[in-house]
Amino acid sequence: MSNIQNKLDSLQPFITGIRYVQGLQVVDAAFKVGWTIPESDIVKKEMVDADNNSFVFYTDKDGVTFDDLLEYVEGIITINIEREKKHELLKAKVKELQEIFKKTPLSRLNTLKFKFNEPDLVPSLDEMDIDLDEEPVVVAKPQEKEEVPVEEPKKEEAPKVNGNTTKVKGQEIELPPKDGKIEVQEFKEPANIVCKCGPDDVCPVCEEEKFG
């Protein structure tokens, strides 16, 4: 079976015949009432019977074959069948909405949304535009600074006192212990000290000799 015969069989019952008229290739077709016929700059159409919505399609352009004419008619059929299915679906969804609106309060209907039950289209890795020859960019991470432990300054220890102190003009003066005796350190005068004083000078060594 030829390709053109397969095409004619697939377009039944809309294609009613193909023929030559004065050297022009002509395709006869009949559609449902209400179907729309898009315009074409190459394929021309003429209505033959308005009651049956019958048309003839032809062209005077060189190089256009029966295959091209049948493909154009197939597009007309596809478009209008899809319109019919959309219309039937719309009527079914309107009925569903009517039932929802009857049983649902207004506060909830305000949140009504329409969503398609199909996953988001995510391109595969093969479809992504990735240049495999491009060298990857390496971003150097900043080096973390090592924390140097900070030594706390040592507190100077206050000199130990016996606890018996007093302040004189803002200065703290240690007093002798209350219960203890004051030890007086004896001072021994060194022996064999030679006096080097002049006639008018006095020192502890020569004091007794000059004034004694």
ZIQUIGI-V621951 format. One record per residue. N is the residue number from 1. RES is the residue in one letter. SS is DSSP state (H for helix, E for strand, C for the rest). PHI is phi in whole degrees, 0 to 359 (999 if undefined). Layout:
# ZIQUIGI-V621951
n = {N,N}
res = {RES,RES}
ss = {SS,SS}
phi = {PHI,PHI}
This chain:
# ZIQUIGI-V621951
n = {1,2,3,4,5,6,7,8,9,10,11,12,13,14,15,16,17,18,19,20,21,22,23,24,25,26,27,28,29,30,31,32,33,34,35,36,37,38,39,40,41,42,43,44,45,46,47,48,49,50,51,52,53,54,55,56,57,58,59,60,61,62,63,64,65,66,67,68,69,70,71,72,73,74,75,76,77,78,79,80,81,82,83,84,85,86,87,88,89,90,91,92,93,94,95,96,97,98,99,100,101,102,103,104,105,106,107,108,109,110,111,112,113,114,115,116,117,118,119,120,121,122,123,124,125,126,127,128,129,130,131,132,133,134,135,136,137,138,139,140,141,142,143,144,145,146,147,148,149,150,151,152,153,154,155,156,157,158,159,160,161,162,163,164,165,166,167,168,169,170,171,172,173,174,175,176,177,178,179,180,181,182,183,184,185,186,187,188,189,190,191,192,193,194,195,196,197,198,199,200,201,202,203,204,205,206,207,208,209,210,211,212}
res = {M,S,N,I,Q,N,K,L,D,S,L,Q,P,F,I,T,G,I,R,Y,V,Q,G,L,Q,V,V,D,A,A,F,K,V,G,W,T,I,P,E,S,D,I,V,K,K,E,M,V,D,A,D,N,N,S,F,V,F,Y,T,D,K,D,G,V,T,F,D,D,L,L,E,Y,V,E,G,I,I,T,I,N,I,E,R,E,K,K,H,E,L,L,K,A,K,V,K,E,L,Q,E,I,F,K,K,T,P,L,S,R,L,N,T,L,K,F,K,F,N,E,P,D,L,V,P,S,L,D,E,M,D,I,D,L,D,E,E,P,V,V,V,A,K,P,Q,E,K,E,E,V,P,V,E,E,P,K,K,E,E,A,P,K,V,N,G,N,T,T,K,V,K,G,Q,E,I,E,L,P,P,K,D,G,K,I,E,V,Q,E,F,K,E,P,A,N,I,V,C,K,C,G,P,D,D,V,C,P,V,C,E,E,E,K,F,G}
ss = {C,C,H,H,H,H,H,H,H,H,C,C,C,C,E,E,E,E,E,E,E,C,C,E,E,E,E,E,E,E,C,C,C,C,C,C,C,C,C,C,C,C,C,E,E,E,E,E,E,C,C,C,C,E,E,E,E,E,C,C,C,C,C,C,C,H,H,H,H,H,H,H,H,H,H,H,H,H,H,H,H,H,H,H,H,H,H,H,H,H,H,H,H,H,H,H,H,H,H,H,H,H,H,C,C,H,H,H,H,C,C,C,C,C,C,C,C,C,C,C,C,C,C,C,C,C,C,C,C,C,C,C,C,C,C,C,C,C,C,C,C,C,C,C,C,C,C,C,C,C,C,C,C,C,C,C,C,C,C,C,C,C,C,C,E,E,E,E,C,C,E,E,E,E,C,C,C,C,C,C,C,C,C,C,C,C,C,C,C,C,C,C,C,C,C,C,C,C,C,C,C,C,C,C,C,C,H,H,H,H,H,C}
phi = {999,284,297,293,290,298,295,298,294,287,260,286,265,278,274,255,170,230,197,254,231,53,84,263,280,232,241,263,212,227,242,290,294,100,290,260,243,292,280,219,279,252,266,257,223,218,281,261,220,289,295,263,54,263,225,242,240,203,205,251,279,289,88,271,248,300,300,293,295,293,295,295,294,299,297,299,296,299,298,286,295,295,299,296,294,296,294,294,294,298,297,293,290,295,296,297,294,299,292,296,292,290,258,247,291,298,300,276,296,295,262,293,226,252,218,277,274,209,292,295,279,250,295,285,296,291,274,284,275,239,273,286,276,285,288,292,271,260,258,285,278,296,290,282,286,286,280,270,296,263,281,285,298,287,281,290,283,289,301,289,237,278,91,251,230,212,252,232,54,84,256,271,240,280,261,293,299,291,267,256,270,277,272,259,280,283,251,262,284,293,271,59,268,266,278,239,284,278,296,261,258,224,227,302,286,263,296,290,293,275,242,283}
